[in-house]
Amino acid sequence: MKVTAIIPDELVRETQILSNARNITDAMIIALKNYIALQKLKAMGEAINEKPLQFSYTAGEIRDLNRQ
């Protein structure tokens, strides 16, 4: 998709440097993918925080099950 956007030069330069991208397009793709991944991690963290994981076996019970 072609997009025309007004982005400050310094922001683009810093993104390109930090992402080790060859060009502006690569830098924007890397930045957007990282942003999406971060948002998904935050959502997952919130979901776990609302309903924490619960384990029904103790470490000893799991060892015993694995030995069978």
PDB file of N, CA, C and O in Angstrom:
ATOM      1  N   MET A   1       0.845  -1.169   0.000  1.00  0.00           N
ATOM      2  CA  MET A   1       0.000   0.000   0.000  1.00  0.00           C
ATOM      3  C   MET A   1       0.892   1.234   0.000  1.00  0.00           C
ATOM      4  O   MET A   1       1.838   1.333   0.782  1.00  0.00           O
ATOM      5  N   LYS A   2       0.588   2.147  -0.863  1.00  0.00           N
ATOM      6  CA  LYS A   2       1.315   3.412  -0.866  1.00  0.00           C
ATOM      7  C   LYS A   2       0.625   4.366   0.084  1.00  0.00           C
ATOM      8  O   LYS A   2      -0.602   4.457   0.121  1.00  0.00           O
ATOM      9  N   VAL A   3       1.444   5.084   0.862  1.00  0.00           N
ATOM     10  CA  VAL A   3       0.907   6.030   1.837  1.00  0.00           C
ATOM     11  C   VAL A   3       1.738   7.300   1.793  1.00  0.00           C
ATOM     12  O   VAL A   3       2.965   7.254   1.703  1.00  0.00           O
ATOM     13  N   THR A   4       1.067   8.409   1.858  1.00  0.00           N
ATOM     14  CA  THR A   4       1.750   9.681   1.999  1.00  0.00           C
ATOM     15  C   THR A   4       1.502  10.152   3.415  1.00  0.00           C
ATOM     16  O   THR A   4       0.356  10.315   3.834  1.00  0.00           O
ATOM     17  N   ALA A   5       2.582  10.369   4.152  1.00  0.00           N
ATOM     18  CA  ALA A   5       2.451  10.785   5.546  1.00  0.00           C
ATOM     19  C   ALA A   5       3.491  11.856   5.842  1.00  0.00           C
ATOM     20  O   ALA A   5       4.597  11.835   5.302  1.00  0.00           O
ATOM     21  N   ILE A   6       3.123  12.773   6.692  1.00  0.00           N
ATOM     22  CA  ILE A   6       4.047  13.815   7.111  1.00  0.00           C
ATOM     23  C   ILE A   6       4.611  13.394   8.461  1.00  0.00           C
ATOM     24  O   ILE A   6       3.938  13.474   9.488  1.00  0.00           O
ATOM     25  N   ILE A   7       5.883  12.936   8.435  1.00  0.00           N
ATOM     26  CA  ILE A   7       6.557  12.444   9.634  1.00  0.00           C
ATOM     27  C   ILE A   7       7.836  13.258   9.793  1.00  0.00           C
ATOM     28  O   ILE A   7       8.571  13.459   8.826  1.00  0.00           O
ATOM     29  N   PRO A   8       8.102  13.726  11.008  1.00  0.00           N
ATOM     30  CA  PRO A   8       9.323  14.511  11.208  1.00  0.00           C
ATOM     31  C   PRO A   8      10.575  13.738  10.770  1.00  0.00           C
ATOM     32  O   PRO A   8      10.719  12.551  11.063  1.00  0.00           O
ATOM     33  N   ASP A   9      11.477  14.436  10.063  1.00  0.00           N
ATOM     34  CA  ASP A   9      12.695  13.813   9.546  1.00  0.00           C
ATOM     35  C   ASP A   9      13.505  13.127  10.637  1.00  0.00           C
ATOM     36  O   ASP A   9      14.000  12.017  10.443  1.00  0.00           O
ATOM     37  N   GLU A  10      13.640  13.783  11.779  1.00  0.00           N
ATOM     38  CA  GLU A  10      14.449  13.227  12.861  1.00  0.00           C
ATOM     39  C   GLU A  10      13.860  11.899  13.362  1.00  0.00           C
ATOM     40  O   GLU A  10      14.603  10.971  13.682  1.00  0.00           O
ATOM     41  N   LEU A  11      12.548  11.814  13.428  1.00  0.00           N
ATOM     42  CA  LEU A  11      11.889  10.586  13.869  1.00  0.00           C
ATOM     43  C   LEU A  11      12.155   9.450  12.879  1.00  0.00           C
ATOM     44  O   LEU A  11      12.420   8.316  13.278  1.00  0.00           O
ATOM     45  N   VAL A  12      12.083   9.763  11.600  1.00  0.00           N
ATOM     46  CA  VAL A  12      12.353   8.758  10.569  1.00  0.00           C
ATOM     47  C   VAL A  12      13.814   8.329  10.626  1.00  0.00           C
ATOM     48  O   VAL A  12      14.108   7.135  10.561  1.00  0.00           O
ATOM     49  N   ARG A  13      14.734   9.285  10.747  1.00  0.00           N
ATOM     50  CA  ARG A  13      16.160   8.969  10.808  1.00  0.00           C
ATOM     51  C   ARG A  13      16.480   8.083  12.000  1.00  0.00           C
ATOM     52  O   ARG A  13      17.198   7.091  11.874  1.00  0.00           O
ATOM     53  N   GLU A  14      15.934   8.451  13.174  1.00  0.00           N
ATOM     54  CA  GLU A  14      16.205   7.672  14.382  1.00  0.00           C
ATOM     55  C   GLU A  14      15.630   6.264  14.268  1.00  0.00           C
ATOM     56  O   GLU A  14      16.260   5.295  14.691  1.00  0.00           O
ATOM     57  N   THR A  15      14.448   6.157  13.703  1.00  0.00           N
ATOM     58  CA  THR A  15      13.832   4.840  13.493  1.00  0.00           C
ATOM     59  C   THR A  15      14.684   3.994  12.562  1.00  0.00           C
ATOM     60  O   THR A  15      14.876   2.802  12.801  1.00  0.00           O
ATOM     61  N   GLN A  16      15.194   4.608  11.503  1.00  0.00           N
ATOM     62  CA  GLN A  16      16.018   3.880  10.553  1.00  0.00           C
ATOM     63  C   GLN A  16      17.323   3.415  11.200  1.00  0.00           C
ATOM     64  O   GLN A  16      17.784   2.303  10.944  1.00  0.00           O
ATOM     65  N   ILE A  17      17.910   4.260  12.031  1.00  0.00           N
ATOM     66  CA  ILE A  17      19.160   3.901  12.704  1.00  0.00           C
ATOM     67  C   ILE A  17      18.928   2.770  13.708  1.00  0.00           C
ATOM     68  O   ILE A  17      19.651   1.774  13.712  1.00  0.00           O
ATOM     69  N   LEU A  18      17.915   2.934  14.557  1.00  0.00           N
ATOM     70  CA  LEU A  18      17.659   1.947  15.605  1.00  0.00           C
ATOM     71  C   LEU A  18      17.214   0.598  15.051  1.00  0.00           C
ATOM     72  O   LEU A  18      17.473  -0.442  15.657  1.00  0.00           O
ATOM     73  N   SER A  19      16.554   0.613  13.916  1.00  0.00           N
ATOM     74  CA  SER A  19      16.068  -0.643  13.335  1.00  0.00           C
ATOM     75  C   SER A  19      17.087  -1.274  12.388  1.00  0.00           C
ATOM     76  O   SER A  19      16.873  -2.380  11.891  1.00  0.00           O
ATOM     77  N   ASN A  20      18.192  -0.574  12.137  1.00  0.00           N
ATOM     78  CA  ASN A  20      19.200  -1.038  11.179  1.00  0.00           C
ATOM     79  C   ASN A  20      18.592  -1.308   9.805  1.00  0.00           C
ATOM     80  O   ASN A  20      19.017  -2.216   9.092  1.00  0.00           O
ATOM     81  N   ALA A  21      17.600  -0.514   9.451  1.00  0.00           N
ATOM     82  CA  ALA A  21      16.913  -0.690   8.175  1.00  0.00           C
ATOM     83  C   ALA A  21      17.742  -0.104   7.034  1.00  0.00           C
ATOM     84  O   ALA A  21      18.486   0.861   7.211  1.00  0.00           O
ATOM     85  N   ARG A  22      17.593  -0.709   5.872  1.00  0.00           N
ATOM     86  CA  ARG A  22      18.318  -0.231   4.690  1.00  0.00           C
ATOM     87  C   ARG A  22      17.708   1.047   4.128  1.00  0.00           C
ATOM     88  O   ARG A  22      18.407   1.891   3.567  1.00  0.00           O
ATOM     89  N   ASN A  23      16.389   1.174   4.289  1.00  0.00           N
ATOM     90  CA  ASN A  23      15.717   2.355   3.741  1.00  0.00           C
ATOM     91  C   ASN A  23      14.522   2.721   4.616  1.00  0.00           C
ATOM     92  O   ASN A  23      14.223   2.038   5.596  1.00  0.00           O
ATOM     93  N   ILE A  24      13.852   3.798   4.254  1.00  0.00           N
ATOM     94  CA  ILE A  24      12.736   4.298   5.062  1.00  0.00           C
ATOM     95  C   ILE A  24      11.586   3.292   5.096  1.00  0.00           C
ATOM     96  O   ILE A  24      10.967   3.090   6.140  1.00  0.00           O
ATOM     97  N   THR A  25      11.306   2.672   3.973  1.00  0.00           N
ATOM     98  CA  THR A  25      10.207   1.698   3.929  1.00  0.00           C
ATOM     99  C   THR A  25      10.463   0.557   4.902  1.00  0.00           C
ATOM    100  O   THR A  25       9.577   0.186   5.672  1.00  0.00           O
ATOM    101  N   ASP A  26      11.667   0.000   4.872  1.00  0.00           N
ATOM    102  CA  ASP A  26      12.004  -1.086   5.793  1.00  0.00           C
ATOM    103  C   ASP A  26      11.890  -0.625   7.243  1.00  0.00           C
ATOM    104  O   ASP A  26      11.395  -1.361   8.095  1.00  0.00           O
ATOM    105  N   ALA A  27      12.350   0.592   7.519  1.00  0.00           N
ATOM    106  CA  ALA A  27      12.283   1.128   8.877  1.00  0.00           C
ATOM    107  C   ALA A  27      10.835   1.246   9.352  1.00  0.00           C
ATOM    108  O   ALA A  27      10.529   0.917  10.498  1.00  0.00           O
ATOM    109  N   MET A  28       9.958   1.707   8.488  1.00  0.00           N
ATOM    110  CA  MET A  28       8.547   1.863   8.864  1.00  0.00           C
ATOM    111  C   MET A  28       7.893   0.500   9.065  1.00  0.00           C
ATOM    112  O   MET A  28       7.076   0.334   9.971  1.00  0.00           O
ATOM    113  N   ILE A  29       8.241  -0.469   8.237  1.00  0.00           N
ATOM    114  CA  ILE A  29       7.679  -1.826   8.390  1.00  0.00           C
ATOM    115  C   ILE A  29       8.124  -2.421   9.720  1.00  0.00           C
ATOM    116  O   ILE A  29       7.312  -2.982  10.456  1.00  0.00           O
ATOM    117  N   ILE A  30       9.408  -2.299  10.027  1.00  0.00           N
ATOM    118  CA  ILE A  30       9.924  -2.820  11.293  1.00  0.00           C
ATOM    119  C   ILE A  30       9.251  -2.132  12.469  1.00  0.00           C
ATOM    120  O   ILE A  30       8.830  -2.789  13.421  1.00  0.00           O
ATOM    121  N   ALA A  31       9.148  -0.805  12.404  1.00  0.00           N
ATOM    122  CA  ALA A  31       8.536  -0.049  13.499  1.00  0.00           C
ATOM    123  C   ALA A  31       7.072  -0.436  13.698  1.00  0.00           C
ATOM    124  O   ALA A  31       6.626  -0.593  14.834  1.00  0.00           O
ATOM    125  N   LEU A  32       6.330  -0.588  12.622  1.00  0.00           N
ATOM    126  CA  LEU A  32       4.910  -0.952  12.735  1.00  0.00           C
ATOM    127  C   LEU A  32       4.736  -2.373  13.268  1.00  0.00           C
ATOM    128  O   LEU A  32       3.856  -2.623  14.091  1.00  0.00           O
ATOM    129  N   LYS A  33       5.569  -3.303  12.804  1.00  0.00           N
ATOM    130  CA  LYS A  33       5.489  -4.678  13.310  1.00  0.00           C
ATOM    131  C   LYS A  33       5.809  -4.728  14.804  1.00  0.00           C
ATOM    132  O   LYS A  33       5.144  -5.430  15.567  1.00  0.00           O
ATOM    133  N   ASN A  34       6.831  -3.979  15.211  1.00  0.00           N
ATOM    134  CA  ASN A  34       7.182  -3.937  16.629  1.00  0.00           C
ATOM    135  C   ASN A  34       6.068  -3.320  17.461  1.00  0.00           C
ATOM    136  O   ASN A  34       5.784  -3.792  18.562  1.00  0.00           O
ATOM    137  N   TYR A  35       5.441  -2.282  16.951  1.00  0.00           N
ATOM    138  CA  TYR A  35       4.336  -1.643  17.669  1.00  0.00           C
ATOM    139  C   TYR A  35       3.169  -2.623  17.834  1.00  0.00           C
ATOM    140  O   TYR A  35       2.588  -2.728  18.914  1.00  0.00           O
ATOM    141  N   ILE A  36       2.838  -3.328  16.771  1.00  0.00           N
ATOM    142  CA  ILE A  36       1.737  -4.297  16.833  1.00  0.00           C
ATOM    143  C   ILE A  36       2.060  -5.405  17.827  1.00  0.00           C
ATOM    144  O   ILE A  36       1.204  -5.788  18.625  1.00  0.00           O
ATOM    145  N   ALA A  37       3.286  -5.924  17.788  1.00  0.00           N
ATOM    146  CA  ALA A  37       3.692  -6.983  18.720  1.00  0.00           C
ATOM    147  C   ALA A  37       3.603  -6.494  20.164  1.00  0.00           C
ATOM    148  O   ALA A  37       3.147  -7.229  21.040  1.00  0.00           O
ATOM    149  N   LEU A  38       4.032  -5.270  20.413  1.00  0.00           N
ATOM    150  CA  LEU A  38       3.976  -4.704  21.758  1.00  0.00           C
ATOM    151  C   LEU A  38       2.538  -4.586  22.251  1.00  0.00           C
ATOM    152  O   LEU A  38       2.247  -4.905  23.404  1.00  0.00           O
ATOM    153  N   GLN A  39       1.644  -4.131  21.387  1.00  0.00           N
ATOM    154  CA  GLN A  39       0.240  -4.000  21.774  1.00  0.00           C
ATOM    155  C   GLN A  39      -0.385  -5.358  22.072  1.00  0.00           C
ATOM    156  O   GLN A  39      -1.189  -5.482  22.996  1.00  0.00           O
ATOM    157  N   LYS A  40      -0.018  -6.378  21.292  1.00  0.00           N
ATOM    158  CA  LYS A  40      -0.535  -7.728  21.535  1.00  0.00           C
ATOM    159  C   LYS A  40      -0.022  -8.271  22.866  1.00  0.00           C
ATOM    160  O   LYS A  40      -0.764  -8.918  23.605  1.00  0.00           O
ATOM    161  N   LEU A  41       1.255  -8.005  23.171  1.00  0.00           N
ATOM    162  CA  LEU A  41       1.813  -8.439  24.458  1.00  0.00           C
ATOM    163  C   LEU A  41       1.114  -7.742  25.624  1.00  0.00           C
ATOM    164  O   LEU A  41       0.822  -8.370  26.642  1.00  0.00           O
ATOM    165  N   LYS A  42       0.848  -6.458  25.475  1.00  0.00           N
ATOM    166  CA  LYS A  42       0.143  -5.726  26.529  1.00  0.00           C
ATOM    167  C   LYS A  42      -1.252  -6.305  26.753  1.00  0.00           C
ATOM    168  O   LYS A  42      -1.682  -6.483  27.892  1.00  0.00           O
ATOM    169  N   ALA A  43      -1.951  -6.596  25.663  1.00  0.00           N
ATOM    170  CA  ALA A  43      -3.295  -7.172  25.772  1.00  0.00           C
ATOM    171  C   ALA A  43      -3.244  -8.535  26.436  1.00  0.00           C
ATOM    172  O   ALA A  43      -4.101  -8.856  27.260  1.00  0.00           O
ATOM    173  N   MET A  44      -2.249  -9.344  26.089  1.00  0.00           N
ATOM    174  CA  MET A  44      -2.107 -10.659  26.701  1.00  0.00           C
ATOM    175  C   MET A  44      -1.811 -10.517  28.190  1.00  0.00           C
ATOM    176  O   MET A  44      -2.361 -11.254  29.008  1.00  0.00           O
ATOM    177  N   GLY A  45      -0.953  -9.582  28.538  1.00  0.00           N
ATOM    178  CA  GLY A  45      -0.631  -9.341  29.945  1.00  0.00           C
ATOM    179  C   GLY A  45      -1.854  -8.923  30.736  1.00  0.00           C
ATOM    180  O   GLY A  45      -2.057  -9.378  31.862  1.00  0.00           O
ATOM    181  N   GLU A  46      -2.673  -8.054  30.147  1.00  0.00           N
ATOM    182  CA  GLU A  46      -3.899  -7.629  30.819  1.00  0.00           C
ATOM    183  C   GLU A  46      -4.860  -8.797  30.996  1.00  0.00           C
ATOM    184  O   GLU A  46      -5.503  -8.922  32.038  1.00  0.00           O
ATOM    185  N   ALA A  47      -4.958  -9.652  29.983  1.00  0.00           N
ATOM    186  CA  ALA A  47      -5.852 -10.815  30.075  1.00  0.00           C
ATOM    187  C   ALA A  47      -5.379 -11.761  31.179  1.00  0.00           C
ATOM    188  O   ALA A  47      -6.195 -12.286  31.936  1.00  0.00           O
ATOM    189  N   ILE A  48      -4.070 -11.980  31.272  1.00  0.00           N
ATOM    190  CA  ILE A  48      -3.537 -12.850  32.323  1.00  0.00           C
ATOM    191  C   ILE A  48      -3.719 -12.204  33.690  1.00  0.00           C
ATOM    192  O   ILE A  48      -3.975 -12.888  34.681  1.00  0.00           O
ATOM    193  N   ASN A  49      -3.586 -10.888  33.734  1.00  0.00           N
ATOM    194  CA  ASN A  49      -3.764 -10.171  34.995  1.00  0.00           C
ATOM    195  C   ASN A  49      -5.210 -10.278  35.490  1.00  0.00           C
ATOM    196  O   ASN A  49      -5.453 -10.396  36.691  1.00  0.00           O
ATOM    197  N   GLU A  50      -6.158 -10.238  34.563  1.00  0.00           N
ATOM    198  CA  GLU A  50      -7.574 -10.357  34.928  1.00  0.00           C
ATOM    199  C   GLU A  50      -7.925 -11.772  35.365  1.00  0.00           C
ATOM    200  O   GLU A  50      -8.722 -11.967  36.284  1.00  0.00           O
ATOM    201  N   LYS A  51      -7.327 -12.759  34.704  1.00  0.00           N
ATOM    202  CA  LYS A  51      -7.603 -14.156  35.028  1.00  0.00           C
ATOM    203  C   LYS A  51      -6.272 -14.906  35.081  1.00  0.00           C
ATOM    204  O   LYS A  51      -5.867 -15.514  34.091  1.00  0.00           O
ATOM    205  N   PRO A  52      -5.587 -14.870  36.230  1.00  0.00           N
ATOM    206  CA  PRO A  52      -4.262 -15.482  36.346  1.00  0.00           C
ATOM    207  C   PRO A  52      -4.285 -16.988  36.089  1.00  0.00           C
ATOM    208  O   PRO A  52      -5.292 -17.663  36.300  1.00  0.00           O
ATOM    209  N   LEU A  53      -3.156 -17.483  35.633  1.00  0.00           N
ATOM    210  CA  LEU A  53      -3.007 -18.920  35.422  1.00  0.00           C
ATOM    211  C   LEU A  53      -3.053 -19.635  36.765  1.00  0.00           C
ATOM    212  O   LEU A  53      -2.501 -19.153  37.755  1.00  0.00           O
ATOM    213  N   GLN A  54      -3.707 -20.777  36.793  1.00  0.00           N
ATOM    214  CA  GLN A  54      -3.763 -21.570  38.014  1.00  0.00           C
ATOM    215  C   GLN A  54      -3.305 -22.983  37.679  1.00  0.00           C
ATOM    216  O   GLN A  54      -3.739 -23.584  36.696  1.00  0.00           O
ATOM    217  N   PHE A  55      -2.424 -23.492  38.517  1.00  0.00           N
ATOM    218  CA  PHE A  55      -1.893 -24.825  38.303  1.00  0.00           C
ATOM    219  C   PHE A  55      -2.546 -25.779  39.292  1.00  0.00           C
ATOM    220  O   PHE A  55      -2.677 -25.479  40.478  1.00  0.00           O
ATOM    221  N   SER A  56      -2.952 -26.935  38.776  1.00  0.00           N
ATOM    222  CA  SER A  56      -3.655 -27.885  39.635  1.00  0.00           C
ATOM    223  C   SER A  56      -2.724 -28.959  40.195  1.00  0.00           C
ATOM    224  O   SER A  56      -3.142 -29.752  41.038  1.00  0.00           O
ATOM    225  N   TYR A  57      -1.478 -28.999  39.744  1.00  0.00           N
ATOM    226  CA  TYR A  57      -0.523 -29.992  40.226  1.00  0.00           C
ATOM    227  C   TYR A  57       0.658 -29.291  40.895  1.00  0.00           C
ATOM    228  O   TYR A  57       1.044 -28.183  40.520  1.00  0.00           O
ATOM    229  N   THR A  58       1.217 -29.967  41.892  1.00  0.00           N
ATOM    230  CA  THR A  58       2.443 -29.460  42.500  1.00  0.00           C
ATOM    231  C   THR A  58       3.630 -29.944  41.664  1.00  0.00           C
ATOM    232  O   THR A  58       3.477 -30.816  40.809  1.00  0.00           O
ATOM    233  N   ALA A  59       4.800 -29.381  41.911  1.00  0.00           N
ATOM    234  CA  ALA A  59       5.991 -29.796  41.176  1.00  0.00           C
ATOM    235  C   ALA A  59       6.261 -31.282  41.384  1.00  0.00           C
ATOM    236  O   ALA A  59       6.630 -31.986  40.445  1.00  0.00           O
ATOM    237  N   GLY A  60       6.080 -31.753  42.604  1.00  0.00           N
ATOM    238  CA  GLY A  60       6.296 -33.173  42.898  1.00  0.00           C
ATOM    239  C   GLY A  60       5.334 -34.061  42.129  1.00  0.00           C
ATOM    240  O   GLY A  60       5.735 -35.107  41.620  1.00  0.00           O
ATOM    241  N   GLU A  61       4.087 -33.667  42.037  1.00  0.00           N
ATOM    242  CA  GLU A  61       3.093 -34.455  41.303  1.00  0.00           C
ATOM    243  C   GLU A  61       3.426 -34.504  39.810  1.00  0.00           C
ATOM    244  O   GLU A  61       3.242 -35.537  39.166  1.00  0.00           O
ATOM    245  N   ILE A  62       3.903 -33.420  39.276  1.00  0.00           N
ATOM    246  CA  ILE A  62       4.279 -33.389  37.858  1.00  0.00           C
ATOM    247  C   ILE A  62       5.469 -34.296  37.615  1.00  0.00           C
ATOM    248  O   ILE A  62       5.496 -35.027  36.625  1.00  0.00           O
ATOM    249  N   ARG A  63       6.456 -34.261  38.504  1.00  0.00           N
ATOM    250  CA  ARG A  63       7.603 -35.176  38.369  1.00  0.00           C
ATOM    251  C   ARG A  63       7.150 -36.623  38.384  1.00  0.00           C
ATOM    252  O   ARG A  63       7.600 -37.434  37.574  1.00  0.00           O
ATOM    253  N   ASP A  64       6.254 -36.944  39.312  1.00  0.00           N
ATOM    254  CA  ASP A  64       5.739 -38.312  39.386  1.00  0.00           C
ATOM    255  C   ASP A  64       5.017 -38.712  38.105  1.00  0.00           C
ATOM    256  O   ASP A  64       5.176 -39.832  37.621  1.00  0.00           O
ATOM    257  N   LEU A  65       4.218 -37.786  37.556  1.00  0.00           N
ATOM    258  CA  LEU A  65       3.503 -38.078  36.298  1.00  0.00           C
ATOM    259  C   LEU A  65       4.488 -38.296  35.144  1.00  0.00           C
ATOM    260  O   LEU A  65       4.290 -39.177  34.308  1.00  0.00           O
ATOM    261  N   ASN A  66       5.536 -37.493  35.109  1.00  0.00           N
ATOM    262  CA  ASN A  66       6.530 -37.619  34.042  1.00  0.00           C
ATOM    263  C   ASN A  66       7.308 -38.912  34.132  1.00  0.00           C
ATOM    264  O   ASN A  66       7.782 -39.413  33.113  1.00  0.00           O
ATOM    265  N   ARG A  67       7.453 -39.462  35.317  1.00  0.00           N
ATOM    266  CA  ARG A  67       8.220 -40.695  35.504  1.00  0.00           C
ATOM    267  C   ARG A  67       7.417 -41.933  35.128  1.00  0.00           C
ATOM    268  O   ARG A  67       7.984 -43.014  34.972  1.00  0.00           O
ATOM    269  N   GLN A  68       6.140 -41.790  34.985  1.00  0.00           N
ATOM    270  CA  GLN A  68       5.284 -42.941  34.658  1.00  0.00           C
ATOM    271  C   GLN A  68       5.413 -43.336  33.211  1.00  0.00           C
ATOM    272  O   GLN A  68       4.763 -44.283  32.769  1.00  0.00           O
TER     273      GLN A  68
END
